[in-house]
Amino acid sequence: MTSSKLLMRGIALGVSCLAAGCATAPSSPKQAAPDVMPRTQPPADALKLDSSQVRPMYTEMLAIDLQNVVQVASDKNVDILKARQQVEASRGQLETAAASIFPVIAPSVVLDHIQGVNAAYTGQVVPVNFTTLQPAVLVQFILNPGRVIYDVIASKKRLLAAEQQERFIVMETIRSSVVQYYDLILAQSRIAVAREAVTAAEELLRLTRLRLGAGVGLPADDLRAQANLAARQQDLALALNTFYQSSITLASTLYLEPTVTLVPKPDHMGPVRLVREDIEITEMLAIATQRRPDLQGMKYAAAAAAAESKSTLWGGVSPQLQGSYQVGRLSSETPGQSFAFQEQQHGNASVGWLLSPTLVGQVKTAKANERDAALEVERRFEQVRAQVVRSAQDSATNAKIIPIAKQQVAAAEEALRLAQRNLGVGTALTVDVLQAEDALNDAQLRYASAATAYNQSQVNLLAALGLIDRVSLTPVEGTSSVPNIRPAASAR
């Protein structure tokens, strides 16, 4: 009995130490952020933003800036809160797997009364009348070392994968909220352009009617001016609706009340560079491969699948260890005699195998799941590379469009000025002014779209590299009126 107890304790201690080492609380590896911050920003060709024409949809208006968006998105988004719960669930699974190596402690108290007859050890039925009381503590363990060890390893990898997935969801939420914030700014720019078009159309109608009253205008010019004003008023109503829809979309991402109308605080917005232009695409791909938490999470998930495959195999072929030890006291009382409490000990240990033909199928299934997880890593790797290349190409294209769009605005403004002057001296028609106004509206919208698309592509590129976070989107000091963003400072 003594040697069996020592054997059980030695085996339990060895497996406990091994699994405890595997169950150490994991932590994601820390890496210094690469230096992608641009040394200089592009010229601040800012768009003017005017919220005076915006009225609340239903209840009230709430002014927000980029810092507010990032802060609220990081704290209140439901997807982030769910990801945190998944991390807690994975941590609980790890603790459960690690605790399976410890024995079960089962205290008990048994009161047994037998009266009448009972079978003796010799098989004879004898009259009995006694009561026994037996308080005891049972320590028991049933352990398959191969399964337990790899279950702990798999649980640890699952926890690491859940932590990386939480990081990715935070980054993706920040990215989408910032992109939606720029959509809101673009919608506000469209309102400003539409309002200017309505004001110009009203002035053109006034001048046309003055010319018609003076006998130097045509009724057709007056009708054209009226139709133009109606079209511009429709454009303004549609621009307002687009703005409200953008506000609802952003409010949903920020988990805010959708009836509240969100309005950007800044009064100007210009193109902002987040990633240096001199970084080669190969370097970007290398950064993304190392920094993207979703890719790292996939790798941990694949490692967990490999550990689960080994758990299935070794759990089927490794021996199962069982042992128990019970200590207690026993008392008995009969009509003629009573026995006081006396100590009672009972222990046993066994080693056995449970071999089943179902193990072959279970191993095949586990191996297939392992290969499937490895293929998911490969697919995600290609998706990450495609996102980096796509974002870099979008950023480069939009950077080329911005100066061209700026030249278009300048040319359209001059063309409108000349058309209005020619109309005043009688050398141009109303239709010429209308065409010039349309050209200016189109140029202004193109520039607003180009600047917004550039900022969004920079945000997408920073997210594709795995570097977007609260710090990287902190407004630059001294430019509070412009929603400027930059990447996080790296270790140097």
Phi and psi in degrees as a GROMACS rama.xvg file:
@    title "Ramachandran Plot"
@    xaxis  label "Phi"
@    yaxis  label "Psi"
@TYPE xy
-63.1811  -44.2905  THR-2
-64.4692  -35.3006  SER-3
-65.496  -41.8509  SER-4
-63.3504  -43.8266  LYS-5
-64.0509  -38.4588  LEU-6
-63.325  -45.4325  LEU-7
-62.6858  -42.9868  MET-8
-65.5866  -39.2613  ARG-9
-65.2239  -44.4334  GLY-10
-63.3743  -45.6328  ILE-11
-62.0015  -41.4792  ALA-12
-64.9519  -42.2619  LEU-13
-64.4325  -47.4438  GLY-14
-65.4241  -36.9325  VAL-15
-61.8299  -44.4582  SER-16
-64.5454  -41.7204  CYS-17
-65.3969  -47.9347  LEU-18
-70.6008  -33.4839  ALA-19
-63.3923  -36.6743  ALA-20
-64.5426  -38.4012  GLY-21
-69.7264  -27.9472  CYS-22
-92.0094  9.11438  ALA-23
-56.6195  136.121  THR-24
-54.8664  118.056  ALA-25
-76.674  157.835  PRO-26
-141.087  139.502  SER-27
-66.9071  140.378  SER-28
-64.1848  138.769  PRO-29
-93.9368  131.24  LYS-30
-128.645  140.726  GLN-31
-68.917  135.455  ALA-32
-68.9268  134.244  ALA-33
-66.7326  153.803  PRO-34
-82.658  99.1084  ASP-35
-117.794  2.35987  VAL-36
-70.6424  130.238  MET-37
-69.0273  145.023  PRO-38
-74.4972  -31.4579  ARG-39
-133.121  156.581  THR-40
-101.546  152.518  GLN-41
-64.2831  160.176  PRO-42
-53.582  139.185  PRO-43
-80.087  78.0111  ALA-44
-85.8605  78.8848  ASP-45
-80.6804  144.059  ALA-46
-87.62  139.86  LEU-47
-82.3692  130.034  LYS-48
-112.843  133.64  LEU-49
-133.515  114.798  ASP-50
-96.7422  5.93311  SER-51
-66.5435  -24.4319  SER-52
-88.6216  -1.30415  GLN-53
-95.5073  130.266  VAL-54
-114.824  149.793  ARG-55
-62.8894  143.662  PRO-56
-64.0807  -52.0437  MET-57
-134.049  -53.7727  TYR-58
-109.501  -69.1639  THR-59
-150.466  172.395  GLU-60
-111.744  144.743  MET-61
-129.882  117.705  LEU-62
-81.9136  131.925  ALA-63
-134.305  155.152  ILE-64
-126.411  -176.755  ASP-65
-62.8118  -39.6598  LEU-66
-64.6489  -40.6586  GLN-67
-61.6295  -42.5107  ASN-68
-61.0995  -47.5434  VAL-69
-65.1056  -40.9657  VAL-70
-64.2225  -48.9969  GLN-71
-68.3921  -40.048  VAL-72
-62.1552  -34.8343  ALA-73
-76.4183  -22.4703  SER-74
-102.226  -35.6339  ASP-75
-113.406  -5.10367  LYS-76
-65.6391  134.012  ASN-77
-66.2341  -37.5938  VAL-78
-61.5921  -38.2508  ASP-79
-66.7909  -42.8921  ILE-80
-62.906  -39.6565  LEU-81
-65.589  -39.432  LYS-82
-63.0749  -37.2283  ALA-83
-65.6493  -36.0589  ARG-84
-68.3838  -34.0283  GLN-85
-64.4105  -36.6133  GLN-86
-63.9306  -43.6583  VAL-87
-63.8656  -38.8013  GLU-88
-64.1594  -41.6145  ALA-89
-65.5951  -36.9698  SER-90
-65.3902  -38.361  ARG-91
-64.4452  -38.1414  GLY-92
-64.2611  -38.4205  GLN-93
-64.4223  -43.5736  LEU-94
-64.6291  -36.5053  GLU-95
-65.5498  -44.5019  THR-96
-63.9224  -40.7527  ALA-97
-69.1878  -33.543  ALA-98
-76.0606  -12.5321  ALA-99
-69.2192  -12.8281  SER-100
-80.332  -14.6556  ILE-101
-89.0089  150.382  PHE-102
-71.65  161.184  PRO-103
-92.946  132.181  VAL-104
-105.912  123.219  ILE-105
-130.246  92.2899  ALA-106
-74.3828  147.983  PRO-107
-153.283  157.516  SER-108
-134.212  119.975  VAL-109
-115.316  121.967  VAL-110
-110.094  120.294  LEU-111
-127.306  125.806  ASP-112
-125.572  126.289  HIS-113
-125.593  130.468  ILE-114
-140.637  139.869  GLN-115
113.543  -111.225  GLY-116
-130.089  160.761  VAL-117
-154.983  154.425  ASN-118
-82.4868  129.967  ALA-119
-81.1064  172.524  ALA-120
-62.8141  -26.2719  TYR-121
-83.3837  -4.54767  THR-122
97.8564  -9.54092  GLY-123
-75.3899  145.193  GLN-124
-92.672  121.127  VAL-125
-125.906  150.733  VAL-126
-71.1079  138.04  PRO-127
-137.623  156.872  VAL-128
-162.913  90.8974  ASN-129
-149.642  162.221  PHE-130
-130.76  132.93  THR-131
-121.6  147.619  THR-132
-127.406  125.549  LEU-133
-136.442  92.1166  GLN-134
-80.5502  137.656  PRO-135
-154.29  162.81  ALA-136
-127.881  124.086  VAL-137
-109.525  128.212  LEU-138
-112.544  118.596  VAL-139
-138.918  142.286  GLN-140
-139.229  144.757  PHE-141
-128.812  115.587  ILE-142
-135.978  130.482  LEU-143
-110.126  101.5  ASN-144
-57.2076  -44.1523  PRO-145
-61.4395  -44.8846  GLY-146
-66.7831  -43.7096  ARG-147
-63.6598  -45.5235  VAL-148
-61.6037  -47.8332  ILE-149
-74.7311  -26.2881  TYR-150
-65.5042  -38.3359  ASP-151
-65.5864  -44.2724  VAL-152
-61.7634  -44.1411  ILE-153
-63.2334  -40.7024  ALA-154
-64.8958  -37.5092  SER-155
-64.4149  -43.512  LYS-156
-65.6427  -36.7851  LYS-157
-63.9203  -37.7897  ARG-158
-65.2461  -44.2783  LEU-159
-61.3788  -39.9687  LEU-160
-64.1155  -40.2752  ALA-161
-65.4708  -38.1647  ALA-162
-65.0245  -41.6755  GLU-163
-66.8914  -36.5808  GLN-164
-65.981  -37.379  GLN-165
-62.4603  -43.6725  GLU-166
-60.4611  -41.3733  ARG-167
-65.2185  -41.7096  PHE-168
-65.3093  -37.9239  ILE-169
-61.7202  -46.8629  VAL-170
-63.2793  -43.712  MET-171
-66.138  -36.954  GLU-172
-66.2264  -42.8896  THR-173
-62.2094  -45.0315  ILE-174
-60.1039  -49.7747  ARG-175
-65.9566  -37.2633  SER-176
-67.67  -38.4321  SER-177
-68.7165  -41.0348  VAL-178
-61.2097  -42.4731  VAL-179
-67.1357  -32.0719  GLN-180
-64.6524  -40.9059  TYR-181
-69.6278  -31.5409  TYR-182
-61.3347  -38.9976  ASP-183
-64.6424  -40.5775  LEU-184
-64.5548  -42.079  ILE-185
-62.6596  -40.9831  LEU-186
-63.2921  -36.3334  ALA-187
-68.4818  -36.3601  GLN-188
-64.2833  -38.2319  SER-189
-63.1854  -36.7813  ARG-190
-63.7305  -43.2226  ILE-191
-61.5708  -43.2343  ALA-192
-65.1098  -43.7197  VAL-193
-64.3526  -37.7534  ALA-194
-65.9077  -42.5119  ARG-195
-62.5028  -36.7998  GLU-196
-66.2021  -39.6411  ALA-197
-64.9905  -43.6272  VAL-198
-61.6478  -43.7715  THR-199
-65.0488  -38.9802  ALA-200
-66.3461  -37.6463  ALA-201
-64.9102  -41.2266  GLU-202
-67.1351  -39.5503  GLU-203
-64.4945  -39.1163  LEU-204
-64.7685  -39.8624  LEU-205
-62.55  -45.9851  ARG-206
-65.4774  -38.715  LEU-207
-63.4137  -39.9918  THR-208
-70.7718  -32.8126  ARG-209
-65.0197  -42.2836  LEU-210
-66.5101  -37.8069  ARG-211
-66.7725  -39.8624  LEU-212
-67.0694  -30.7957  GLY-213
-82.5441  -3.80371  ALA-214
83.5605  10.999  GLY-215
-111.589  5.60271  VAL-216
-116.101  172.051  GLY-217
-114.779  146.256  LEU-218
-59.2506  -32.9038  PRO-219
-62.4767  -35.9211  ALA-220
-64.0905  -38.2015  ASP-221
-65.8033  -41.4533  ASP-222
-65.768  -40.6202  LEU-223
-61.1265  -41.6396  ARG-224
-65.3767  -38.7994  ALA-225
-65.3317  -45.3741  GLN-226
-62.3828  -39.4769  ALA-227
-62.894  -42.7949  ASN-228
-62.6597  -42.4248  LEU-229
-62.4477  -41.7129  ALA-230
-63.4743  -41.4396  ALA-231
-67.1884  -36.3483  ARG-232
-65.8973  -37.1707  GLN-233
-65.5471  -42.0556  GLN-234
-59.9051  -39.2225  ASP-235
-65.5429  -42.5617  LEU-236
-63.06  -41.9812  ALA-237
-66.5191  -37.45  LEU-238
-64.3451  -39.7123  ALA-239
-63.2064  -42.3411  LEU-240
-64.6444  -40.0317  ASN-241
-61.4268  -39.6869  THR-242
-63.1641  -44.4927  PHE-243
-63.8072  -39.9761  TYR-244
-63.9536  -39.4847  GLN-245
-64.7563  -37.051  SER-246
-64.2472  -41.8926  SER-247
-64.086  -42.6012  ILE-248
-61.2816  -46.5426  THR-249
-66.4659  -39.7866  LEU-250
-62.3543  -36.6191  ALA-251
-65.7335  -40.8666  SER-252
-65.2649  -37.5782  THR-253
-84.2858  -0.302813  LEU-254
58.9505  45.6352  TYR-255
-109.819  166.374  LEU-256
-64.3968  122.382  GLU-257
-68.2199  -19.0645  PRO-258
-74.7426  -14.883  THR-259
-79.6877  131.631  VAL-260
-88.728  117.488  THR-261
-86.171  132.545  LEU-262
-131.405  130.421  VAL-263
-62.0153  136.628  PRO-264
-69.6584  -44.1947  LYS-265
-60.7541  151.894  PRO-266
-102.168  -1.19373  ASP-267
-142.088  155.392  HIS-268
-146.619  130.554  MET-269
-131.107  170.376  GLY-270
-66.0824  136.932  PRO-271
-129.865  127.222  VAL-272
-93.0867  131.569  ARG-273
-108.827  -28.1021  LEU-274
-123.829  134.478  VAL-275
-57.8753  143.489  ARG-276
-77.2527  -17.8623  GLU-277
-87.3526  3.45576  ASP-278
-80.7561  125.091  ILE-279
-72.2054  155.865  GLU-280
-64.369  -32.7215  ILE-281
-64.7612  -38.9302  THR-282
-67.2279  -38.5571  GLU-283
-61.2364  -43.2239  MET-284
-63.8493  -38.3228  LEU-285
-65.5258  -41.0851  ALA-286
-62.6191  -46.3606  ILE-287
-62.2244  -38.4479  ALA-288
-62.6578  -34.4368  THR-289
-87.5678  -28.9844  GLN-290
-103.56  -21.725  ARG-291
-67.8098  116.482  ARG-292
-68.6367  -29.2658  PRO-293
-66.738  -37.1776  ASP-294
-68.4435  -41.6698  LEU-295
-63.7152  -38.3792  GLN-296
-63.452  -38.3501  GLY-297
-62.7081  -39.5321  MET-298
-64.8226  -41.914  LYS-299
-64.7747  -38.3214  TYR-300
-63.878  -38.4083  ALA-301
-65.6758  -39.7314  ALA-302
-64.7336  -36.4778  ALA-303
-65.4372  -40.1401  ALA-304
-64.0186  -37.7809  ALA-305
-65.3678  -40.6095  ALA-306
-66.3817  -37.7894  ALA-307
-66.4636  -33.8933  GLU-308
-63.4857  -43.974  SER-309
-67.0435  -34.0386  LYS-310
-62.8251  -40.475  SER-311
-63.3995  -44.694  THR-312
-67.2959  -54.7631  LEU-313
-71.9555  -26.2462  TRP-314
-67.2469  -24.9196  GLY-315
-87.6136  -24.068  GLY-316
-109.536  -19.9263  VAL-317
-80.752  153.264  SER-318
-71.6439  157.212  PRO-319
-103.964  123.93  GLN-320
-97.0157  132.528  LEU-321
-131.774  144.048  GLN-322
-161.894  150.983  GLY-323
-150.815  152.692  SER-324
-147.211  124.537  TYR-325
-123.923  133.594  GLN-326
-129.984  136.97  VAL-327
-167.364  -167.177  GLY-328
-133.95  149.919  ARG-329
-133.597  132.056  LEU-330
-129.891  153.5  SER-331
-142.065  147.007  SER-332
-136.756  127.327  GLU-333
-120.398  167.858  THR-334
-60.33  -27.9452  PRO-335
-105.04  -15.5697  GLY-336
-156.806  145.898  GLN-337
-121.809  144.305  SER-338
-120.287  125.259  PHE-339
-70.9957  171.243  ALA-340
-59.8507  133.993  PHE-341
-133.223  147.636  GLN-342
-69.4793  142.133  GLU-343
-137.031  130.158  GLN-344
-126.929  143.734  GLN-345
-148.84  126.493  HIS-346
-140.143  151.902  GLY-347
-155.27  158.34  ASN-348
-147.296  147.154  ALA-349
-152.046  153.685  SER-350
-128.999  127.176  VAL-351
-149.46  166.173  GLY-352
-119.425  145.541  TRP-353
-121.335  91.0318  LEU-354
-96.2092  127.043  LEU-355
-136.517  141.735  SER-356
-64.9695  -16.6341  PRO-357
-68.3778  -14.5483  THR-358
-61.3017  -34.7722  LEU-359
-61.258  -47.5178  VAL-360
-66.2112  -38.5713  GLY-361
-63.4171  -39.6666  GLN-362
-66.7659  -40.9811  VAL-363
-61.1233  -43.2646  LYS-364
-62.7564  -44.1848  THR-365
-63.9773  -40.6238  ALA-366
-64.6876  -40.0696  LYS-367
-64.0116  -41.3194  ALA-368
-63.3246  -37.2847  ASN-369
-63.9862  -45.416  GLU-370
-66.7164  -36.3536  ARG-371
-62.842  -42.0705  ASP-372
-64.246  -37.9951  ALA-373
-65.314  -38.16  ALA-374
-67.5655  -33.952  LEU-375
-63.2483  -37.4316  GLU-376
-62.6017  -44.9409  VAL-377
-62.1905  -43.0593  GLU-378
-65.5789  -41.7613  ARG-379
-65.3744  -35.9694  ARG-380
-60.0447  -44.9013  PHE-381
-68.275  -35.7555  GLU-382
-64.5521  -41.2539  GLN-383
-63.465  -44.1429  VAL-384
-61.2819  -41.418  ARG-385
-65.3095  -38.9834  ALA-386
-64.0093  -40.642  GLN-387
-64.2489  -47.9676  VAL-388
-64.0494  -43.3272  VAL-389
-62.8488  -45.7305  ARG-390
-65.2019  -40.7171  SER-391
-63.8158  -41.2561  ALA-392
-67.5763  -41.8515  GLN-393
-59.9677  -43.5042  ASP-394
-63.4015  -43.8414  SER-395
-64.8413  -40.2329  ALA-396
-66.3987  -46.0256  THR-397
-66.2587  -31.8107  ASN-398
-64.3626  -34.4006  ALA-399
-75.0297  -29.9816  LYS-400
-73.6672  -34.058  ILE-401
-57.3121  -52.8409  ILE-402
-63.9291  -33.2726  PRO-403
-66.1454  -42.7064  ILE-404
-64.2674  -35.5039  ALA-405
-64.9272  -41.9013  LYS-406
-62.8809  -37.3851  GLN-407
-63.001  -41.2213  GLN-408
-62.6928  -45.3304  VAL-409
-62.0901  -43.2752  ALA-410
-65.9797  -40.7266  ALA-411
-66.2919  -37.6271  ALA-412
-62.9227  -42.7577  GLU-413
-67.3781  -39.0093  GLU-414
-63.4509  -40.5876  ALA-415
-66.3133  -40.3848  LEU-416
-61.4894  -43.3233  ARG-417
-66.6282  -40.1009  LEU-418
-63.71  -41.9088  ALA-419
-65.6894  -38.9193  GLN-420
-67.0492  -41.2425  ARG-421
-65.7453  -35.4555  ASN-422
-64.3303  -36.9219  LEU-423
-66.6442  -31.9341  GLY-424
-96.5118  1.62372  VAL-425
86.4477  14.6384  GLY-426
-104.13  8.6722  THR-427
-142.027  159.781  ALA-428
-101.772  164.791  LEU-429
-60.5844  -36.2928  THR-430
-62.2479  -30.6512  VAL-431
-64.8863  -41.3262  ASP-432
-66.892  -40.3469  VAL-433
-61.2173  -43.8535  LEU-434
-64.4891  -39.2242  GLN-435
-65.1308  -38.9818  ALA-436
-65.5085  -42.1221  GLU-437
-61.2325  -40.7538  ASP-438
-64.5682  -39.6827  ALA-439
-68.4275  -42.9392  LEU-440
-59.709  -43.9212  ASN-441
-63.447  -40.5084  ASP-442
-66.2391  -41.5452  ALA-443
-64.6475  -41.8204  GLN-444
-67.4501  -36.7635  LEU-445
-63.9705  -41.0013  ARG-446
-67.8103  -42.2174  TYR-447
-61.9475  -41.7226  ALA-448
-66.3632  -39.1903  SER-449
-66.6306  -44.7367  ALA-450
-64.2341  -42.7932  ALA-451
-65.9782  -43.8475  THR-452
-63.0451  -36.2557  ALA-453
-64.4596  -46.4906  TYR-454
-63.1294  -41.116  ASN-455
-65.8185  -39.2031  GLN-456
-67.2478  -32.9988  SER-457
-67.857  -40.3422  GLN-458
-62.8133  -44.7756  VAL-459
-62.9959  -38.1311  ASN-460
-67.1071  -42.5961  LEU-461
-62.6994  -38.7337  LEU-462
-69.8063  -38.2465  ALA-463
-63.5169  -30.5373  ALA-464
-78.8573  -10.3881  LEU-465
79.6106  26.0328  GLY-466
-115.271  0.282014  LEU-467
-79.5781  134.502  ILE-468
-162.202  -172.96  ASP-469
-62.147  -42.9354  ARG-470
-66.372  -40.0719  VAL-471
-69.36  -12.1542  SER-472
-115.134  23.8255  LEU-473
-78.0182  132.973  THR-474
-57.3584  141.189  PRO-475
-70.2558  136.46  VAL-476
-63.0904  140.116  GLU-477
87.7282  -3.20804  GLY-478
-132.056  48.9131  THR-479
-65.7898  -23.4929  SER-480
-80.0222  -12.563  SER-481
-114.528  124.658  VAL-482
-70.8241  79.76  PRO-483
-94.6049  146.555  ASN-484
-136.693  152.506  ILE-485
-146.331  159.246  ARG-486
-75.2141  161.812  PRO-487
-65.0611  145.891  ALA-488
-65.6805  135.104  ALA-489
-99.3122  162.145  SER-490
-70.3091  131.736  ALA-491
